[in-house]
Amino acid sequence: MNEWPEGRSDRGGRGRDGDGYGRGSGSAQPEGARAMPHVRRGRGPGPRPSAPPQPQSVPQQHGYGHQGGQGQRQDGYDSGYNTGQVYGSPGGGGGRGGRGGDDGRLGGGAARPAPDWKRRIKIGSIALAVTLLAVSVGTYFWADSKLNREVDLSKVIERPRDGDGTNYLIVGSDSREGMSAEEKKKLHTGSAGGKRTDSMMILHVGDSGNAMISLPRDSDVEIPTFVGSDSGKTFQGTGRRVKLNAAYAEDGPELLVRTVEHNTGLRIDHYAEIGFGGFAKIVDAVGGVEMKLDKGFKDKYSGADFKAGTQTLDGQQALAFVRTRYALAGSDLDRTKNQQKFLSALASQTATPSTVLNPFKLYPTMGAGLDTLIVDEDMGLFDLSEMFWGMKGVTGGDGVSMNIPTSGSRGSNLVWDRAKIKTLVDQMNNGDKITVKSG
């Protein structure tokens, strides 16, 4: 029964032992939890109780190390205090947040968890994959932005049908654009203005093997009806026959593609052109190209001076090698063979993991080539990669390297063998193995 008047509870005024300890208590024992006075509503006012009597003297205080244990009186009271010893295992175990004992366990005896190497490897692999993806995406957009898409094949009219595989018209021009006077002298290019085709070849990439077919620039061809690339005006064909490189000089890449398609019946899917300076820079960027020459030759016009045997050609030597014609017995026909041989070697050395996975070689090589490479508007980086891998594949077991078949000459022009060319084009369009030979 509550002895306190008017709903007062004695919990808030008396200690556990009835000795009156609490706020203001003289006891050595610490103050326990104190409940707020509870007033019962609905009861009338009455006199407030007086405070309970306080002890007249302070009881004897026990030391922390007294009998009964740490912070515990012999009568069973637990003060909640300890002797100051750090929590943990006996003998120096770490407390809460401590470093733990010498056995590598956390304070309190808990064993430190072993490293989760599986999780770490997984996180590291994901981070590496994300980094490589970011670099690849960045490289793609960087390289794609450097492509000079200047050739509009939609201006080419009366085009042949599509066939199997992809056909690239690869052109080496004698453009000196961007070259200094010192570079022109070093590379023996001369200082002629404008640009002309110095070499032309068709690269066919198909299921039955790849083929590289050179088109001598002195080939005798007919200029067909065409639409001017700049004027948009239609020029009617008159049966006029010229050297193949004259088509390029007359109205640029679009007329050259139109002329090749008209005289062969083969549809050209993509166009790629590179000048003298860009060609030399690519070779230097990959560290030179190793070539094996069966015979040595020297040419004052191109600057060539080679001995027989295996050697590594730098950019200057490579340009001299592919341009030489007067020092060769077969003149332009032998020169086209050297051009094919060199391009295959260049592609084989460039399209390798040592170049593609090495940023110190990949970026200089791509930068040197893309700055001077001119392609058609529909050509992307994947098409360009296919072209390089296709050139590399020519040297494989199913690859074919040849000049376009000829049957004689008309003046200084080489006349094409129409029957063989038709068979050759049919084989490429139908995805058949190429059996046609140059001779």
C-alpha positions as CSV (number, residue, x, y, z in Angstrom):
1,M,0.0,0.0,0.0
2,N,1.3,3.4,-0.9
3,E,2.3,5.3,2.2
4,W,2.9,8.6,0.4
5,P,0.0,10.9,0.3
6,E,-1.8,12.0,-2.9
7,G,-0.4,9.5,-5.3
8,R,3.3,9.9,-4.6
9,S,5.3,6.8,-5.2
10,D,8.1,5.8,-2.8
11,R,10.2,4.6,-5.7
12,G,11.6,7.9,-6.4
13,G,12.6,8.8,-2.8
14,R,14.1,5.6,-1.3
15,G,17.0,3.5,-2.2
16,R,17.1,-0.2,-2.7
17,D,18.3,-0.9,0.8
18,G,15.9,1.6,2.4
19,D,18.9,3.8,3.5
20,G,17.7,6.8,1.5
21,Y,20.5,6.9,-1.0
22,G,19.8,8.7,-4.2
23,R,20.2,12.3,-5.3
24,G,21.8,14.1,-2.4
25,S,22.4,10.8,-0.6
26,G,25.3,10.6,1.7
27,S,25.9,7.0,0.8
28,A,29.1,6.0,-0.9
29,Q,27.1,3.9,-3.3
30,P,26.4,5.4,-6.7
31,E,23.0,6.8,-7.4
32,G,20.7,4.3,-9.2
33,A,18.1,5.0,-11.8
34,R,15.5,7.4,-10.5
35,A,11.9,7.4,-11.6
36,M,10.0,10.6,-12.1
37,P,7.2,11.2,-9.5
38,H,3.9,9.9,-10.7
39,V,0.9,12.0,-9.9
40,R,-2.5,10.3,-10.0
41,R,-5.0,12.5,-11.7
42,G,-8.4,13.0,-10.3
43,R,-7.4,13.2,-6.7
44,G,-7.9,16.4,-4.8
45,P,-5.2,18.7,-3.5
46,G,-3.5,17.8,-0.3
47,P,-0.5,18.5,1.7
48,R,2.9,17.6,0.1
49,P,4.9,15.0,2.0
50,S,8.1,16.0,3.6
51,A,11.4,14.5,2.4
52,P,12.5,11.3,4.0
53,P,15.0,11.6,6.8
54,Q,18.7,11.5,5.8
55,P,21.3,9.6,7.6
56,Q,23.4,11.6,10.1
57,S,26.7,10.1,9.2
58,V,28.4,8.8,6.1
59,P,28.8,5.0,6.1
60,Q,32.2,3.5,5.7
61,Q,33.2,3.4,2.0
62,H,34.6,0.2,0.6
63,G,37.6,0.3,-1.7
64,Y,37.4,-0.9,-5.2
65,G,39.5,-3.9,-4.4
66,H,37.5,-5.1,-1.4
67,Q,36.4,-8.7,-0.9
68,G,33.5,-9.5,-3.0
69,G,34.9,-8.8,-6.4
70,Q,35.3,-5.8,-8.6
71,G,32.8,-3.1,-7.7
72,Q,30.6,-5.5,-5.7
73,R,29.8,-5.3,-2.0
74,Q,29.8,-8.3,0.2
75,D,26.0,-7.8,0.7
76,G,25.6,-8.5,-3.0
77,Y,25.3,-5.0,-4.3
78,D,26.9,-4.4,-7.7
79,S,27.9,-0.8,-8.0
80,G,28.5,-1.1,-11.8
81,Y,32.1,0.1,-11.4
82,N,35.3,-1.9,-11.9
83,T,38.8,-1.7,-10.7
84,G,40.0,0.1,-13.9
85,Q,41.0,-3.1,-15.6
86,V,40.6,-3.0,-19.4
87,Y,37.8,-5.2,-20.7
88,G,39.0,-8.2,-22.6
89,S,40.7,-11.5,-22.0
90,P,42.9,-12.0,-19.0
91,G,46.5,-11.2,-19.5
92,G,46.3,-8.1,-21.6
93,G,43.5,-8.8,-24.1
94,G,42.4,-5.7,-26.0
95,G,39.4,-3.8,-24.9
96,R,36.5,-2.7,-27.1
97,G,38.1,-1.2,-30.2
98,G,41.5,-2.5,-29.1
99,R,44.0,-4.1,-31.4
100,G,43.8,-7.5,-29.8
101,G,46.4,-9.8,-28.3
102,D,49.5,-11.2,-29.8
103,D,47.7,-14.2,-31.2
104,G,46.0,-11.9,-33.9
105,R,42.6,-12.1,-32.4
106,L,40.4,-9.1,-31.6
107,G,39.7,-8.0,-28.1
108,G,37.4,-10.3,-26.2
109,G,39.0,-13.4,-27.8
110,A,37.2,-13.1,-31.1
111,A,39.3,-14.4,-34.1
112,R,40.2,-11.9,-36.8
113,P,38.4,-12.9,-40.0
114,A,40.6,-14.1,-42.8
115,P,40.9,-11.9,-45.9
116,D,38.2,-12.7,-48.5
117,W,40.4,-13.2,-51.4
118,K,37.6,-14.4,-53.7
119,R,35.7,-11.2,-53.1
120,R,38.8,-9.1,-53.6
121,I,39.7,-10.8,-56.8
122,K,36.1,-10.4,-58.0
123,I,36.1,-6.7,-57.2
124,G,39.6,-6.2,-58.9
125,S,38.4,-8.0,-62.0
126,I,35.3,-5.9,-62.3
127,A,37.4,-2.7,-61.8
128,L,39.9,-3.8,-64.5
129,A,37.1,-4.7,-66.9
130,V,35.4,-1.3,-66.4
131,T,38.8,0.5,-66.9
132,L,39.5,-1.5,-70.1
133,L,36.0,-0.8,-71.4
134,A,36.3,2.9,-70.7
135,V,39.7,3.0,-72.5
136,S,38.3,1.1,-75.4
137,V,35.3,3.3,-75.8
138,G,37.5,6.4,-75.5
139,T,39.9,5.1,-78.1
140,Y,37.1,4.2,-80.5
141,F,35.6,7.7,-80.4
142,W,39.0,9.3,-80.6
143,A,40.0,7.2,-83.7
144,D,36.6,7.6,-85.3
145,S,36.8,11.3,-85.0
146,K,40.1,11.4,-86.9
147,L,38.8,9.5,-90.0
148,N,38.7,11.8,-93.0
149,R,35.5,10.7,-94.7
150,E,35.7,12.8,-97.8
151,V,34.6,10.4,-100.6
152,D,30.9,10.1,-101.4
153,L,30.2,6.9,-103.2
154,S,26.5,7.8,-103.5
155,K,27.6,10.0,-106.4
156,V,28.7,6.9,-108.4
157,I,26.1,5.9,-110.9
158,E,25.1,2.6,-112.7
159,R,26.8,0.4,-110.1
160,P,27.3,-3.3,-110.5
161,R,25.4,-5.8,-108.3
162,D,26.5,-6.7,-104.8
163,G,28.5,-9.9,-104.5
164,D,30.0,-12.1,-101.8
165,G,32.4,-10.5,-99.4
166,T,33.7,-6.9,-99.3
167,N,35.7,-5.1,-101.9
168,Y,38.1,-2.3,-101.0
169,L,39.8,0.0,-103.5
170,I,43.1,1.0,-101.9
171,V,44.9,3.9,-103.4
172,G,48.3,5.3,-102.8
173,S,48.5,8.9,-104.0
174,D,51.5,11.1,-104.6
175,S,50.1,13.9,-102.5
176,R,52.7,16.0,-100.7
177,E,50.1,17.7,-98.6
178,G,51.5,18.6,-95.1
179,M,55.1,17.8,-96.0
180,S,57.8,20.3,-95.4
181,A,60.5,21.1,-98.0
182,E,63.0,19.1,-96.0
183,E,60.7,16.0,-95.9
184,K,60.1,16.2,-99.6
185,K,63.8,16.2,-100.2
186,K,64.5,13.4,-97.8
187,L,61.7,11.2,-99.3
188,H,62.6,12.0,-102.9
189,T,59.0,13.0,-103.7
190,G,59.7,16.1,-105.7
191,S,57.4,19.2,-105.3
192,A,54.7,18.6,-107.9
193,G,51.4,20.2,-107.0
194,G,48.1,18.5,-106.7
195,K,47.9,14.7,-106.4
196,R,47.8,11.7,-108.7
197,T,47.4,8.0,-108.1
198,D,50.7,6.3,-107.6
199,S,49.3,2.8,-106.9
200,M,45.9,1.2,-107.0
201,M,44.7,-2.3,-105.9
202,I,41.5,-4.1,-105.1
203,L,41.4,-6.0,-101.8
204,H,38.7,-8.7,-101.7
205,V,37.7,-10.2,-98.3
206,G,35.5,-13.2,-98.8
207,D,34.6,-16.6,-97.2
208,S,36.7,-18.5,-99.8
209,G,39.8,-16.5,-99.1
210,N,41.2,-13.0,-99.5
211,A,42.6,-11.6,-102.7
212,M,44.8,-8.6,-103.5
213,I,44.6,-7.5,-107.1
214,S,46.8,-4.7,-108.3
215,L,45.6,-2.3,-111.1
216,P,48.6,-0.9,-112.9
217,R,48.3,2.9,-113.3
218,D,49.1,2.6,-117.0
219,S,46.1,0.3,-117.6
220,D,44.0,1.1,-120.7
221,V,40.4,1.9,-119.6
222,E,37.3,3.5,-120.9
223,I,35.9,6.6,-119.2
224,P,32.1,6.0,-118.8
225,T,29.2,8.4,-118.3
226,F,29.6,9.9,-114.8
227,V,28.3,12.6,-112.5
228,G,30.8,15.3,-111.5
229,S,31.7,15.0,-107.8
230,D,31.6,18.8,-107.3
231,S,29.4,20.1,-110.1
232,G,26.8,17.4,-110.0
233,K,26.7,17.7,-113.8
234,T,26.3,14.5,-115.9
235,F,29.2,13.9,-118.4
236,Q,28.2,11.4,-121.1
237,G,30.6,8.7,-122.0
238,T,32.1,8.9,-125.5
239,G,34.2,5.7,-125.5
240,R,37.3,7.8,-124.6
241,R,40.2,5.6,-123.5
242,V,42.8,6.8,-121.1
243,K,45.3,5.5,-118.6
244,L,43.6,4.5,-115.3
245,N,45.4,7.1,-113.2
246,A,43.9,9.8,-115.6
247,A,40.4,9.1,-114.2
248,Y,41.5,10.1,-110.7
249,A,43.3,13.2,-112.0
250,E,40.1,14.2,-114.0
251,D,37.5,14.1,-111.2
252,G,39.0,12.4,-108.1
253,P,38.1,9.3,-106.2
254,E,34.4,9.1,-107.3
255,L,35.3,9.0,-111.0
256,L,38.1,6.5,-110.3
257,V,35.6,4.2,-108.5
258,R,33.1,4.6,-111.4
259,T,35.8,3.8,-114.0
260,V,37.0,0.7,-112.1
261,E,33.5,-0.7,-111.7
262,H,32.6,0.0,-115.3
263,N,35.7,-1.7,-116.7
264,T,35.7,-4.7,-114.3
265,G,32.0,-5.3,-113.4
266,L,33.0,-5.5,-109.7
267,R,31.2,-3.4,-107.1
268,I,33.5,-1.4,-104.8
269,D,32.2,-1.3,-101.3
270,H,34.8,1.0,-99.6
271,Y,37.6,3.4,-100.6
272,A,40.8,4.1,-98.8
273,E,43.6,6.5,-99.8
274,I,46.9,7.5,-98.2
275,G,49.6,10.0,-99.3
276,F,53.4,9.7,-99.3
277,G,53.9,11.4,-95.9
278,G,51.3,9.3,-94.1
279,F,52.6,6.1,-95.5
280,A,56.2,6.9,-94.2
281,K,54.9,7.9,-90.8
282,I,52.9,4.7,-90.3
283,V,56.0,2.6,-91.1
284,D,58.1,4.6,-88.6
285,A,55.3,4.4,-86.0
286,V,55.4,0.6,-86.0
287,G,59.2,0.6,-85.8
288,G,59.9,-0.4,-89.4
289,V,58.9,-3.4,-91.5
290,E,61.0,-6.4,-92.0
291,M,61.4,-7.5,-95.6
292,K,63.3,-10.3,-97.3
293,L,64.6,-9.2,-100.8
294,D,65.7,-11.8,-103.3
295,K,67.6,-9.2,-105.3
296,G,69.1,-5.9,-104.5
297,F,68.4,-2.8,-106.6
298,K,69.1,0.9,-106.8
299,D,67.0,3.7,-108.3
300,K,68.0,7.4,-108.3
301,Y,64.4,8.6,-108.9
302,S,62.9,7.0,-105.8
303,G,66.1,7.0,-103.7
304,A,66.1,3.2,-103.4
305,D,69.4,1.5,-102.6
306,F,68.8,-2.1,-101.3
307,K,70.9,-5.2,-101.0
308,A,69.6,-8.7,-101.2
309,G,68.7,-10.3,-97.9
310,T,66.5,-9.7,-94.8
311,Q,66.4,-6.1,-93.6
312,T,64.1,-3.7,-91.7
313,L,62.9,-0.8,-93.8
314,D,62.1,2.5,-92.1
315,G,59.6,5.0,-93.5
316,Q,61.9,6.6,-96.0
317,Q,63.2,3.2,-97.3
318,A,59.7,1.8,-97.4
319,L,58.4,4.6,-99.6
320,A,61.4,4.2,-102.0
321,F,60.7,0.5,-102.1
322,V,57.1,0.7,-103.2
323,R,57.7,3.6,-105.7
324,T,60.6,2.1,-107.6
325,R,59.8,1.1,-111.2
326,Y,62.7,2.1,-113.4
327,A,65.2,-0.2,-111.7
328,L,62.9,-3.3,-112.2
329,A,62.8,-5.5,-115.3
330,G,59.0,-5.6,-115.3
331,S,58.7,-1.9,-114.6
332,D,55.2,-1.1,-113.3
333,L,54.1,-4.8,-113.1
334,D,57.0,-5.6,-110.9
335,R,56.4,-2.5,-108.8
336,T,52.9,-3.6,-108.1
337,K,54.2,-7.0,-106.8
338,N,56.5,-5.2,-104.5
339,Q,53.7,-3.0,-103.3
340,Q,51.6,-6.0,-102.5
341,K,54.4,-7.7,-100.7
342,F,55.2,-4.7,-98.6
343,L,51.5,-4.0,-97.6
344,S,51.0,-7.6,-96.6
345,A,54.2,-7.4,-94.4
346,L,53.0,-4.1,-92.9
347,A,49.6,-5.5,-92.1
348,S,51.1,-8.7,-90.6
349,Q,53.3,-6.6,-88.3
350,T,50.6,-4.1,-87.4
351,A,47.6,-6.4,-86.8
352,T,49.3,-8.2,-83.9
353,P,48.7,-8.3,-80.1
354,S,52.2,-6.7,-79.6
355,T,50.9,-3.6,-81.4
356,V,47.2,-3.6,-80.6
357,L,47.7,-4.2,-76.9
358,N,50.7,-1.8,-76.5
359,P,49.4,1.8,-76.2
360,F,52.9,3.1,-76.8
361,K,52.7,1.6,-80.4
362,L,49.0,1.5,-81.0
363,Y,48.3,5.2,-80.5
364,P,51.3,6.5,-82.6
365,T,50.4,4.1,-85.4
366,M,46.7,5.0,-85.4
367,G,47.5,8.7,-85.1
368,A,50.0,8.6,-88.0
369,G,47.6,6.6,-90.3
370,L,44.3,8.3,-89.5
371,D,45.6,11.8,-89.9
372,T,46.4,11.2,-93.6
373,L,44.0,8.4,-94.5
374,I,41.0,9.4,-96.7
375,V,38.0,7.1,-96.8
376,D,34.4,7.0,-98.0
377,E,31.6,8.4,-95.9
378,D,30.2,4.9,-95.0
379,M,33.5,3.5,-93.8
380,G,33.9,2.9,-90.0
381,L,36.7,1.7,-87.8
382,F,35.4,-1.9,-88.0
383,D,35.6,-1.7,-91.8
384,L,39.1,-0.3,-91.6
385,S,40.1,-3.1,-89.2
386,E,38.7,-5.7,-91.6
387,M,40.8,-4.1,-94.4
388,F,44.0,-4.4,-92.4
389,W,43.2,-8.0,-91.3
390,G,42.3,-8.8,-94.9
391,M,45.7,-7.6,-96.2
392,K,47.3,-9.8,-93.5
393,G,45.2,-12.7,-94.6
394,V,46.5,-12.5,-98.2
395,T,49.7,-14.1,-97.0
396,G,47.8,-17.0,-95.6
397,G,47.2,-20.4,-97.3
398,D,44.0,-19.3,-99.0
399,G,45.2,-15.8,-100.0
400,V,45.7,-14.7,-103.6
401,S,48.1,-11.9,-104.7
402,M,48.2,-11.0,-108.3
403,N,48.1,-8.3,-111.0
404,I,44.9,-7.9,-113.0
405,P,45.2,-10.2,-116.0
406,T,46.5,-8.4,-119.2
407,S,46.6,-9.5,-122.8
408,G,49.1,-7.1,-124.3
409,S,49.5,-3.3,-124.8
410,R,48.1,-0.5,-126.8
411,G,50.9,2.0,-127.2
412,S,52.2,2.5,-123.7
413,N,49.0,1.4,-122.1
414,L,48.4,-2.1,-120.7
415,V,45.3,-3.9,-122.2
416,W,43.2,-6.0,-119.8
417,D,42.2,-9.6,-120.6
418,R,38.4,-9.2,-120.6
419,A,37.6,-12.9,-120.5
420,K,39.8,-13.7,-117.5
421,I,38.6,-10.6,-115.7
422,K,35.0,-11.7,-116.1
423,T,35.8,-15.2,-114.7
424,L,37.8,-13.6,-111.8
425,V,34.9,-11.2,-110.9
426,D,32.3,-14.1,-111.1
427,Q,34.4,-16.2,-108.7
428,M,34.7,-13.3,-106.2
429,N,31.0,-12.4,-106.4
430,N,29.9,-16.0,-106.0
431,G,32.3,-16.7,-103.1
432,D,34.2,-19.3,-105.1
433,K,37.9,-20.1,-104.8
434,I,39.9,-17.9,-107.1
435,T,41.7,-19.9,-109.8
436,V,42.5,-17.1,-112.4
437,K,46.1,-16.3,-112.8
438,S,47.7,-13.0,-113.9
439,G,49.4,-14.4,-117.1
